[in-house]
Amino acid sequence: MAFPFFGDDKSTVARLLATLPQQGRLEWIGLRPARRAALEAVAEAEVITDRHLAGDHASPKAGGKRQITLIQHEHLAAVAGFLGLPGPLAPGRLRRNLVISGLNLLALKGRQIQLGNEVILDITGECHPCSRMEEELGAGGYNAMRGHGGLTAHIAQGGRLRVGDAVLVLPAAEPAQTIKNPQPKAAGFPEL
C-alpha cells in the first residue's frame, strides 16, 4: 500500500535515501608512510585530485575507486565493544585515512561529499576488513570489523584537509524524467 503523502513506495524510498541534511566533521587524518607501517596522525593533509593523500604510500591508479578510505567515528567504540575492549579504538589501528563523525557513512554510497572548502569525494563502496585486523586487534578482529569497515572513495577534487573540517553531503543528481503516454492504449484495439 502506498503512503498517501508520498506516492508509490519506490518514490518514498528514493526520497528517504536522498534526505541527508546532517553535517559531519573530520575527526582524524592518517597517513601510511610505508607498506604495513603504522598510520601517522596528522592535523592536515594535501589531497591530490584523482590520486591519493600526499605523503601516503598508497599509489592508486587514476580513476580508481579506492583512492582514499573513510571510517565512521562512532564505529570505533562499536568495534571495541565487540572485542570487549574499553573505550573506542585508536583510529590508526583500523588503517583508514579519514575518520568522520556525525554522518551515517553507509548512507553515502554513490554520493558525493565535500570536506572543508575544497575536497570533493565520490563515495564508491564499502571498505571491507582484511586479515590485518586479526593481527592488529587480536582473535575476532576481522569479524568485529564486519559491517564497520568504512568506505572507499575516488578523489573528484583535491585540496587541503584539516581535522575539524565540516563534511557536507552534496545534492544528488536529479533522476532523468521519463515521458509517459497520457493516453494509455485500449486493450484489444490495434493502434492506428
PyMOL commands that set and color helices and strands:
alter all, ss='L'
color gray80, all
select helices_A, chain A and resi 9-18+74-82+91-94+105-108+132-137+141-145
alter helices_A, ss='H'
color red, helices_A
select strands_A, chain A and resi 23-31+40-42+44-47+68-72+98-101+112-115+119-126+151-157+159-162+166-169
alter strands_A, ss='S'
color yellow, strands_A
deselect
rebuild
show_as cartoon
